Amino acid sequence: MPRLTRRQISTAAALALGLAAALPAAHAQETINMGAVLSLTGANATVGEDVRRAVALAVDKVNADGGVLGKKFNVIIEDSGGNATTALNAARKLVSVDKVPVVIGEYSSGITLPMAQYLVKEGVTHINIASTSVKVRDLGASSFNLIGLEDKGNQFSSKDVWDLGYRNVAMIAPNNAYGQGVVHGFKTEFEKLGGKIIAEALYTAGQSTYRRELQQLSRSNPDAYIYTAYGQESAVINREAVELGLRDKPFYAILISMSLSDTAPEIAKGQLGMEVGSVYGDAGKAYTAAFTAKYKEGMKTSYTGYAYDAVLMTAAAMNKAKSTDTAAVQAALKEIGKGGYVGVTGPIVFDNDRQRINPPYAKLKFDGKVVPR
């Protein structure tokens, strides 16, 4: 066998390195990715895991239907840990390393807003699937919203509470962008109807006890307690409300599936509340059946359908645009939204600001699980 020259060896080595470097890129091109930032740990982990399941189910559906642009479709999921800084770092990784054109999430408005502001600044498409702060409307031209925001939610919940016959109520909510918006907005709408908020408390997240806040509210002797809280914190609030004897009065939860996601059923039983609409029509029934079949249990929260719709709309937009370029995907999303996309959460129609028109809401109660009333 002839001996190779040093130059031939160097050339062969260079070619080998070039092929090795090209293989990951070629492999990456076989899959089309989008991103998601979800709260898989922290106070909203139960909600985050529920949403993760919906995302996985949506990916299965897209790939069963032929994928995107003839290629396998995937969602790269990052955990926010329920922390704004972690969520922002996750978004940066999805944009700069994974080069995704679309990111969905997070959950809490206080986390979603700074994360989405970064995505919009980078020109990356953002789809809001859970956060309800009215500031979502102002995120910018590459942000889309699938869910009802606080102003509409506050109108719905205040009218519901009024119709239930409660006139003098006490409120407790987290001391963040979401909680402040709920308390202010509910109070404004409830007072228009003639009701009064006779006591209110904004709690600091992560406390081991909320007895002080609950005792403060109980002194006002309200007709009912109106509250909203993240899953694990809500579990503490609900348990201590029972221990303090406050449950002799009605408890009404704004976003009830979130508020009761980690509360023991025997404590949650009998609570009333409202929620963003969960599933709707034949598409919603099919989605519910598929979710239950895959995970051997039903959805625990109302947010899974919005994530499912967001993933399927993204895939549809990529196929419509015949591109994964983020600007092309945004244009396609707008077109799809004009025609009224039939999602599992109902018809999705965007206004000129990429906000969902007539987002759904539901009146609910807890009877072993969250059910319609």
C-alpha positions as CSV (number, residue, x, y, z in Angstrom):
1,M,0.0,0.0,0.0
2,P,1.6,3.4,-1.0
3,R,2.4,5.7,1.8
4,L,0.4,9.0,1.9
5,T,2.3,12.3,1.8
6,R,1.9,14.7,4.7
7,R,-0.2,17.0,2.4
8,Q,-2.5,14.1,1.5
9,I,-2.9,13.2,5.2
10,S,-3.7,16.9,6.0
11,T,-6.2,17.1,3.1
12,A,-7.9,13.9,4.2
13,A,-8.1,15.1,7.8
14,A,-9.6,18.4,6.7
15,L,-12.2,16.6,4.7
16,A,-13.1,14.3,7.6
17,L,-13.5,17.3,9.9
18,G,-15.6,19.0,7.3
19,L,-17.9,16.0,7.0
20,A,-18.1,15.7,10.8
21,A,-19.1,19.3,11.1
22,A,-21.6,19.0,8.3
23,L,-23.4,16.0,9.8
24,P,-25.1,17.7,12.7
25,A,-26.2,20.5,10.4
26,A,-27.6,18.0,7.9
27,H,-29.3,16.1,10.8
28,A,-30.8,19.3,12.2
29,Q,-32.3,20.1,8.8
30,E,-34.3,16.9,9.0
31,T,-36.4,18.3,11.8
32,I,-38.3,21.6,11.9
33,N,-38.4,23.1,15.4
34,M,-40.4,25.7,17.3
35,G,-39.9,26.6,21.0
36,A,-41.9,26.7,24.2
37,V,-41.1,28.1,27.6
38,L,-43.2,26.4,30.3
39,S,-43.2,26.4,34.1
40,L,-42.3,22.7,34.7
41,T,-41.0,23.4,38.2
42,G,-42.1,26.0,40.8
43,A,-45.5,27.0,42.0
44,N,-47.1,26.4,38.6
45,A,-45.5,23.0,37.9
46,T,-48.8,21.2,37.7
47,V,-50.1,23.6,35.1
48,G,-46.8,23.5,33.2
49,E,-46.7,19.7,33.1
50,D,-50.3,19.6,31.9
51,V,-49.4,22.1,29.1
52,R,-46.3,20.1,28.2
53,R,-48.5,17.1,27.6
54,A,-50.7,19.1,25.3
55,V,-47.6,20.2,23.3
56,A,-46.4,16.6,22.9
57,L,-49.9,15.6,21.8
58,A,-49.9,18.4,19.2
59,V,-46.5,17.4,17.9
60,D,-47.8,13.8,17.5
61,K,-50.8,15.1,15.5
62,V,-48.7,17.3,13.2
63,N,-46.3,14.5,12.4
64,A,-49.1,12.0,11.9
65,D,-50.5,14.4,9.3
66,G,-47.2,14.6,7.4
67,G,-45.1,16.9,9.5
68,V,-44.1,20.4,8.3
69,L,-42.8,21.0,4.8
70,G,-42.4,17.3,4.5
71,K,-40.1,17.0,7.5
72,K,-40.5,15.9,11.1
73,F,-41.8,18.6,13.4
74,N,-40.6,19.2,17.0
75,V,-41.1,21.6,19.9
76,I,-38.0,22.3,22.0
77,I,-39.3,22.9,25.5
78,E,-37.4,24.9,28.1
79,D,-38.3,25.1,31.8
80,S,-38.8,28.6,33.3
81,G,-38.8,27.4,36.8
82,G,-41.5,30.0,37.4
83,N,-38.8,32.6,37.3
84,A,-38.6,35.6,34.9
85,T,-34.8,35.6,34.6
86,T,-34.7,31.8,33.9
87,A,-37.5,32.3,31.3
88,L,-35.6,35.1,29.6
89,N,-32.5,32.9,29.5
90,A,-34.5,30.1,28.1
91,A,-35.9,32.3,25.3
92,R,-32.4,33.6,24.5
93,K,-31.2,30.0,24.1
94,L,-34.1,29.1,21.9
95,V,-33.4,32.1,19.7
96,S,-29.6,32.2,19.5
97,V,-28.8,28.5,19.8
98,D,-31.8,26.6,18.5
99,K,-32.7,29.4,15.9
100,V,-36.5,28.7,16.4
101,P,-38.9,31.1,14.5
102,V,-41.7,30.8,17.0
103,V,-41.9,30.5,20.8
104,I,-45.0,29.9,22.9
105,G,-45.4,30.6,26.7
106,E,-44.9,31.3,29.5
107,Y,-47.7,31.2,32.0
108,S,-47.5,34.0,34.6
109,S,-47.9,37.5,33.1
110,G,-44.9,38.7,35.2
111,I,-42.8,36.2,33.4
112,T,-44.3,36.2,30.0
113,L,-44.1,40.0,29.5
114,P,-40.3,40.4,29.7
115,M,-39.7,37.2,27.9
116,A,-42.0,38.2,25.0
117,Q,-40.6,41.7,24.9
118,Y,-37.2,40.1,24.2
119,L,-38.6,37.9,21.5
120,V,-40.4,40.8,19.8
121,K,-37.2,42.8,19.9
122,E,-35.5,39.9,18.1
123,G,-38.3,39.7,15.6
124,V,-39.2,36.2,16.7
125,T,-42.8,35.2,16.7
126,H,-44.4,34.9,20.2
127,I,-47.7,33.2,20.9
128,N,-49.4,33.9,24.3
129,I,-51.2,30.8,25.5
130,A,-52.0,31.6,29.2
131,S,-51.0,35.1,30.5
132,T,-53.9,37.5,30.9
133,S,-52.4,40.9,31.6
134,V,-53.8,43.6,29.3
135,K,-50.1,44.6,28.7
136,V,-50.0,41.5,26.4
137,R,-51.8,43.7,23.8
138,D,-48.8,46.1,23.7
139,L,-46.0,43.6,23.1
140,G,-45.6,44.4,19.5
141,A,-46.0,43.3,15.9
142,S,-44.6,39.7,16.2
143,S,-46.7,38.7,19.3
144,F,-50.0,36.9,18.9
145,N,-52.5,36.2,21.7
146,L,-55.0,33.2,21.9
147,I,-56.5,33.8,25.3
148,G,-58.9,36.3,27.0
149,L,-57.2,39.1,28.9
150,E,-58.0,40.6,32.2
151,D,-60.4,43.2,31.1
152,K,-62.7,40.7,29.5
153,G,-62.1,38.2,32.3
154,N,-62.9,40.8,35.0
155,Q,-66.1,41.7,33.2
156,F,-67.1,38.1,33.1
157,S,-66.2,37.2,36.7
158,S,-67.7,40.4,38.3
159,K,-71.0,39.8,36.5
160,D,-70.9,36.1,37.6
161,V,-70.3,37.0,41.2
162,W,-73.1,39.6,41.1
163,D,-75.5,37.1,39.6
164,L,-74.7,34.7,42.4
165,G,-76.0,37.3,44.8
166,Y,-72.8,38.4,46.5
167,R,-72.7,42.2,47.1
168,N,-69.9,42.8,49.7
169,V,-66.8,40.7,49.0
170,A,-63.2,40.4,50.1
171,M,-60.4,39.7,47.6
172,I,-56.9,38.1,47.8
173,A,-54.5,37.8,44.9
174,P,-50.7,37.6,44.2
175,N,-48.8,40.9,44.4
176,N,-47.6,40.9,40.8
177,A,-48.7,42.2,37.4
178,Y,-51.4,39.6,37.1
179,G,-52.8,39.8,40.7
180,Q,-52.8,43.6,40.7
181,G,-54.6,43.7,37.4
182,V,-57.3,41.3,38.6
183,V,-58.0,43.1,41.8
184,H,-58.1,46.5,40.2
185,G,-60.1,45.3,37.2
186,F,-62.6,43.2,39.2
187,K,-63.2,46.0,41.6
188,T,-63.9,48.5,38.8
189,E,-66.3,46.2,37.1
190,F,-68.0,45.0,40.3
191,E,-68.6,48.5,41.6
192,K,-70.2,49.4,38.3
193,L,-72.8,46.8,39.1
194,G,-73.3,48.1,42.6
195,G,-71.1,45.8,44.5
196,K,-68.3,46.6,47.0
197,I,-64.8,45.2,47.7
198,I,-64.8,45.7,51.5
199,A,-61.3,44.2,52.0
200,E,-58.4,43.2,49.8
201,A,-55.0,41.7,50.2
202,L,-52.1,41.2,47.8
203,Y,-49.9,38.4,49.0
204,T,-46.2,37.9,48.4
205,A,-45.4,34.7,46.5
206,G,-43.6,31.9,48.1
207,Q,-44.7,32.3,51.7
208,S,-45.1,29.3,53.9
209,T,-48.3,30.7,55.4
210,Y,-51.1,33.2,54.4
211,R,-52.9,33.3,57.8
212,R,-52.2,37.0,58.4
213,E,-53.8,38.0,55.0
214,L,-56.8,35.7,55.5
215,Q,-57.4,36.9,59.1
216,Q,-57.3,40.4,57.8
217,L,-60.0,39.7,55.2
218,S,-62.2,37.7,57.6
219,R,-62.6,40.8,59.9
220,S,-64.6,42.5,57.1
221,N,-67.3,39.7,57.4
222,P,-67.8,39.5,53.6
223,D,-70.6,37.8,51.7
224,A,-68.0,35.8,49.9
225,Y,-64.2,35.5,49.3
226,I,-63.0,36.2,45.8
227,Y,-59.5,34.9,45.1
228,T,-57.0,33.9,42.5
229,A,-53.7,32.2,43.3
230,Y,-51.1,30.0,41.7
231,G,-51.5,26.2,42.3
232,Q,-49.1,25.4,45.1
233,E,-49.7,28.8,46.9
234,S,-53.4,28.4,46.5
235,A,-53.2,25.0,48.2
236,V,-51.8,26.7,51.3
237,I,-54.4,29.5,51.1
238,N,-57.3,27.0,50.8
239,R,-56.0,24.7,53.6
240,E,-55.5,27.6,56.0
241,A,-59.0,29.0,55.1
242,V,-60.5,25.8,56.2
243,E,-58.4,25.8,59.4
244,L,-59.5,29.3,60.2
245,G,-63.2,28.5,59.6
246,L,-63.5,30.9,56.6
247,R,-65.2,28.3,54.4
248,D,-68.5,28.9,56.1
249,K,-68.7,31.6,53.5
250,P,-68.5,31.0,49.7
251,F,-65.1,30.9,48.0
252,Y,-65.1,32.0,44.3
253,A,-61.9,31.4,42.3
254,I,-60.9,33.5,39.3
255,L,-59.2,31.0,37.0
256,I,-60.4,28.1,39.1
257,S,-58.4,25.3,37.4
258,M,-55.2,27.2,38.1
259,S,-56.3,28.0,41.7
260,L,-57.3,24.5,42.5
261,S,-54.7,22.5,40.6
262,D,-52.8,21.5,43.8
263,T,-55.6,21.7,46.4
264,A,-56.9,18.5,48.0
265,P,-60.3,17.6,46.6
266,E,-62.0,17.5,50.0
267,I,-60.8,21.1,50.6
268,A,-61.7,22.3,47.2
269,K,-65.2,20.8,47.2
270,G,-68.0,23.3,46.7
271,Q,-65.9,26.2,45.4
272,L,-67.3,28.2,42.6
273,G,-65.4,30.1,39.9
274,M,-64.7,31.0,36.3
275,E,-62.1,30.1,33.8
276,V,-61.0,30.7,30.3
277,G,-63.0,28.4,28.0
278,S,-61.3,25.0,27.8
279,V,-62.5,22.9,24.8
280,Y,-65.3,23.5,22.3
281,G,-67.2,21.6,19.7
282,D,-66.2,18.5,17.8
283,A,-62.6,19.5,17.7
284,G,-62.6,19.9,21.4
285,K,-64.2,16.5,22.0
286,A,-61.7,14.8,19.8
287,Y,-58.8,16.5,21.6
288,T,-60.2,15.6,25.0
289,A,-60.5,11.9,23.9
290,A,-56.9,11.9,22.5
291,F,-55.5,13.5,25.6
292,T,-57.2,11.0,27.9
293,A,-56.2,8.1,25.7
294,K,-52.5,9.1,25.7
295,Y,-52.2,10.1,29.4
296,K,-54.8,7.8,31.0
297,E,-56.4,10.9,32.7
298,G,-58.0,14.1,31.6
299,M,-56.6,17.6,31.6
300,K,-56.1,19.2,35.0
301,T,-56.3,22.8,33.8
302,S,-58.0,24.8,31.1
303,Y,-54.7,26.0,29.4
304,T,-53.8,22.8,27.6
305,G,-56.1,23.5,24.6
306,Y,-54.5,26.9,24.0
307,A,-51.0,25.3,23.8
308,Y,-52.3,22.6,21.5
309,D,-53.9,25.2,19.2
310,A,-50.8,27.3,19.2
311,V,-48.6,24.4,18.1
312,L,-51.0,23.3,15.3
313,M,-51.5,26.9,14.1
314,T,-47.7,27.3,13.9
315,A,-47.3,24.2,11.9
316,A,-50.2,25.2,9.6
317,A,-48.6,28.7,9.2
318,M,-45.2,27.2,8.3
319,N,-46.9,24.9,5.7
320,K,-48.9,27.8,4.3
321,A,-45.8,30.1,4.1
322,K,-43.8,27.2,2.7
323,S,-41.1,28.6,5.0
324,T,-39.8,28.7,8.5
325,D,-38.7,32.3,8.2
326,T,-40.2,34.0,11.2
327,A,-41.6,37.0,9.1
328,A,-43.2,34.6,6.7
329,V,-44.7,32.6,9.5
330,Q,-46.1,35.8,11.1
331,A,-47.7,36.8,7.8
332,A,-49.2,33.3,7.5
333,L,-50.5,33.3,11.0
334,K,-52.3,36.6,10.3
335,E,-53.9,35.1,7.2
336,I,-55.0,32.0,9.1
337,G,-56.4,34.2,11.8
338,K,-58.5,36.2,9.4
339,G,-60.3,33.2,8.2
340,G,-61.2,31.9,11.6
341,Y,-59.0,28.9,12.5
342,V,-61.1,26.1,14.1
343,G,-59.2,25.2,17.2
344,V,-60.0,22.9,20.1
345,T,-60.7,26.0,22.2
346,G,-63.2,27.2,19.5
347,P,-63.0,29.5,16.5
348,I,-59.8,31.6,16.6
349,V,-60.1,35.0,14.8
350,F,-57.5,37.7,15.2
351,D,-58.2,41.4,15.1
352,N,-55.7,43.8,13.5
353,D,-53.5,43.8,16.7
354,R,-53.2,39.9,16.6
355,Q,-55.6,39.6,19.5
356,R,-58.2,36.9,19.6
357,I,-61.7,38.2,19.1
358,N,-64.4,36.9,21.5
359,P,-62.2,34.6,23.6
360,P,-64.3,32.0,25.5
361,Y,-65.1,31.9,29.2
362,A,-66.9,29.3,31.4
363,K,-68.8,29.2,34.7
364,L,-67.5,26.3,36.8
365,K,-67.5,24.6,40.2
366,F,-65.5,22.0,41.9
367,D,-67.3,18.7,42.5
368,G,-64.5,16.1,42.7
369,K,-63.0,17.9,39.7
370,V,-63.7,21.2,38.0
371,V,-67.0,20.9,36.1
372,P,-69.5,23.2,34.4
373,R,-72.3,24.6,36.6
